Amino acid sequence: MDVVSICTPHNLHCPIALEAAADKKHTLCEKPIAITVADVTRMIDAAETNGVKLGSSKAFIRWILSK
């Protein structure tokens, strides 16, 4: 496994991301990335310390209207 995708309730994003970083896994996290700025800072620090990337994404729903 190369990447961890975090699509859990918001309060679980930080602990999962910290564990993924410790396991040297790149992480993609649904928005919001965390509940507090302190949690985001911890997540970024963990990713940088462990040499992995941390990213955030937002689910996008596209509606196609046909005639």
Protein Blocks (a to p, Z undefined) as FASTA:
>chain_A
ZZdcdfbdfklmmmmmmmmmmnopacdddddfbfbfklmmmmmmmmmmnopacddddddd
dddddZZ
